[in-house]
Amino acid sequence: MFANNETGVVQPVAEVGRLRRKSTCISYRCCSGGGKDSNRRQQNRLRPARDLRHKFHGPQGVGALYARKGTQLEAMLYGGSHERSRRAGTENVPGIVGLGKAAELAIAGFGCGEDKKIAALRDELERELLKTEAASLNGEDAPRVPNTTNICFEGIEGEALVIALDLKGLAVSTGAACSSGAIEPSHVLTAMGLSPNQAKSSIRLSLGKQNSAADVEFALELIPETVARLRELSPVWNRVPTRIT
């Protein structure tokens, strides 16, 4: 995985590529890194075996697979001879066109500093939210893509915060979209050293090119007050060992 889809942390895939054995084929998922400036810089140094990407404002249900010339790919779906017999089924032409246009716009966005604008909004959001009592940033010391942040608010249930904010018009999540509905704590956050309770108290916020300073201000009005209200209702808040007093 190039960039983690919960924390935005960028993995050292170039270094992994240099350490691999010559006989080893590397496949990496680039969904959350596609269209990001940090991704572009590493791509210039990589010759990956496979690369799957979307999530840069293209349509859902379509992706791109990049393979080094000569890489042997086995078909996953059999039947017709579509995609040179690698994947049977009629191609999603509107989706493919939309993905191509989204990639074109993403490249154009680099030239106008779009990624820097998103990073500035994300940094402002983090800076203010971390003033909240017993709040911490997951992945703080690691390189990250510019649009994603994952913050732990101890003493609350992340799912309760997601629901409360959704009712007020703010969309956040407790993890990856592909793990929606899971009741177990995030395996990503627990692997990073968080306790199960801390992992369940964490939320992810993602920004895009459509977001503005007004959106950040809206989030900053809602999140701290909602966290405070949920903590008042929490039977465990007064027992959180790391609570700042």
Secondary structure in CASP SS format (residue, H / E / C, confidence):
PFRMAT SS
TARGET T0000
AUTHOR 0000-0000-0000
METHOD secondary structure of the structure
MODEL  1
M C 1.00
F C 1.00
A E 1.00
N C 1.00
N C 1.00
E C 1.00
T C 1.00
G C 1.00
V E 1.00
V E 1.00
Q C 1.00
P C 1.00
V H 1.00
A H 1.00
E H 1.00
V H 1.00
G H 1.00
R H 1.00
L H 1.00
R C 1.00
R C 1.00
K C 1.00
S C 1.00
T C 1.00
C C 1.00
I C 1.00
S E 1.00
Y E 1.00
R E 1.00
C C 1.00
C C 1.00
S C 1.00
G C 1.00
G C 1.00
G C 1.00
K C 1.00
D H 1.00
S H 1.00
N H 1.00
R H 1.00
R H 1.00
Q H 1.00
Q H 1.00
N C 1.00
R C 1.00
L C 1.00
R C 1.00
P C 1.00
A C 1.00
R E 1.00
D E 1.00
L E 1.00
R E 1.00
H C 1.00
K C 1.00
F C 1.00
H C 1.00
G C 1.00
P C 1.00
Q C 1.00
G C 1.00
V C 1.00
G C 1.00
A E 1.00
L E 1.00
Y E 1.00
A E 1.00
R C 1.00
K C 1.00
G C 1.00
T C 1.00
Q C 1.00
L C 1.00
E C 1.00
A C 1.00
M C 1.00
L E 1.00
Y C 1.00
G C 1.00
G C 1.00
S C 1.00
H H 1.00
E H 1.00
R H 1.00
S H 1.00
R C 1.00
R E 1.00
A C 1.00
G C 1.00
T C 1.00
E C 1.00
N C 1.00
V H 1.00
P H 1.00
G H 1.00
I H 1.00
V H 1.00
G H 1.00
L H 1.00
G H 1.00
K H 1.00
A H 1.00
A H 1.00
E H 1.00
L H 1.00
A H 1.00
I H 1.00
A H 1.00
G H 1.00
F H 1.00
G H 1.00
C C 1.00
G C 1.00
E H 1.00
D H 1.00
K H 1.00
K H 1.00
I H 1.00
A H 1.00
A H 1.00
L H 1.00
R H 1.00
D H 1.00
E H 1.00
L H 1.00
E H 1.00
R H 1.00
E H 1.00
L H 1.00
L C 1.00
K C 1.00
T C 1.00
E C 1.00
A C 1.00
A E 1.00
S E 1.00
L E 1.00
N C 1.00
G C 1.00
E C 1.00
D C 1.00
A C 1.00
P C 1.00
R E 1.00
V C 1.00
P C 1.00
N C 1.00
T E 1.00
T E 1.00
N E 1.00
I E 1.00
C E 1.00
F E 1.00
E C 1.00
G C 1.00
I C 1.00
E C 1.00
G H 1.00
E H 1.00
A H 1.00
L H 1.00
V H 1.00
I H 1.00
A H 1.00
L H 1.00
D H 1.00
L H 1.00
K C 1.00
G C 1.00
L C 1.00
A C 1.00
V C 1.00
S E 1.00
T C 1.00
G C 1.00
A C 1.00
A H 1.00
C H 1.00
S H 1.00
S C 1.00
G C 1.00
A C 1.00
I C 1.00
E C 1.00
P C 1.00
S C 1.00
H H 1.00
V H 1.00
L H 1.00
T H 1.00
A H 1.00
M C 1.00
G C 1.00
L C 1.00
S C 1.00
P H 1.00
N H 1.00
Q H 1.00
A H 1.00
K H 1.00
S C 1.00
S E 1.00
I E 1.00
R E 1.00
L E 1.00
S E 1.00
L C 1.00
G C 1.00
K C 1.00
Q C 1.00
N C 1.00
S C 1.00
A H 1.00
A H 1.00
D H 1.00
V H 1.00
E H 1.00
F H 1.00
A H 1.00
L H 1.00
E H 1.00
L H 1.00
I H 1.00
P H 1.00
E H 1.00
T H 1.00
V H 1.00
A H 1.00
R H 1.00
L H 1.00
R H 1.00
E H 1.00
L H 1.00
S C 1.00
P C 1.00
V C 1.00
W H 1.00
N H 1.00
R H 1.00
V C 1.00
P C 1.00
T C 1.00
R C 1.00
I C 1.00
T C 1.00
END
